[in-house]
Amino acid sequence: MTESRSLPEQIKTGYSDTGCIPQNGLLLAVSGGADSIALLHATIVIWAEYREQIVVAHVNHGLRNGSSDDDAEFVRGLAGEFGLPFRLLTLQEGSLEQMSAGSLEEAARQRRYDFLAETATKCGLSSVVTAHHMDDQAETVLHNIIRGTGLRGLRGMQGSRPLADGVQLVRPMLELQRSDIVAYLSSADLAHCTDHSNEDTEFTRNRIRQQLLPRLKSDFNASVDRNLVSLARQAEQAIQLMDSLAEKILSEVVLERQPDVCRLDRTKLAAWPRDVVRHFMSVLWIQQGWPRQKMTFRHYSRLAELACSDGAIREDFPGNISAWCSDDMVRLTRKDVADRPPA
């Protein structure tokens, strides 16, 4: 293993690093695969005294004929052995394809997190826990680089982040390699399911895992996965600093802030470097809850350019957001109010 400490001890540190409080309730996302079984077993070992605050959740995506049903029953049985409540979402065959809009992976991910957030809220649990590990983090960072990303994509997955009101998504295994997890399961003689869809190279993530990363390791740098994870940590540190600066700017330049309208002091905003203003705009978008799926580095750069230049101009941006710039003000509005004259 990567450390002399046991895997449960390392996972306990991971929980602590995320600020997770077990007595406030944990919803464990358990697929039945090696990673989630290790998470479930280790969590019980670590916090047996909080067993009454632990619930097991599983999503049957209906993508692998009878084998996905078998996985669901395996996890149900395991939860029963541990004396834990079990929550199951079973999707009808073909339902994900209908809602996928071109990306089955993304549709499955979104539906899974929606279910986990809803279940945690209904059960009064403060944390949803997933078994993502260091190898997953390396794949995520590489995937984001390939698709095109900024600093937020370079940081990969966060150890914790808000999932819903009063619910945090927690990933206590990000410092663990999959080889450590497999070794733990073997030493503890723990059974798990094998998801053969992970070998289907029609999915981009699987091609990265099965083909690209092994090729990079063998032909370029055997430590490429660790280097990608190190890059993610550095990006996270840089984002924290930039976010703090963005908060300072917010306190100085906001004239009005409502769910659909933001008015900013253009003169004060233009006093900051454009790169800082660009990051400020991305933070503002996040805090407003405005659509970000199609907002790119180029769009935020254009916003910074408009804010820091002279003259009156109006321009539209993805997510039905419109920017009006006058001599002394930047007014950002949602489309449903965008056609009203500026105040």
Secondary structure by P-SEA (a helix, b strand, c coil): ccccccaaaaaaaaaaaacccccccccccccccaaaaaaaaaaaaacccccccbbbbbbccccccaaaaaaaaaaaaaaaaabbbbbbbbbccccccccccccaaaaaaaaaaaaaaaaaaaacccbbbbbccaaaaaaaaaaaaaaccccccccccccccccccccccccccccccaaaaaaaaaaabbbbbbcccccccccaaaaaaccaaaaaaaccccaaaaaaaaaaaaaaaaaaaaaaaaaaaaacccccccccbbbccccccccccaaaaaaaaaaaaaaaccccccccaaaaaaaaaaaacccccccccccbbbbbbcccbbbbbcccccccccc
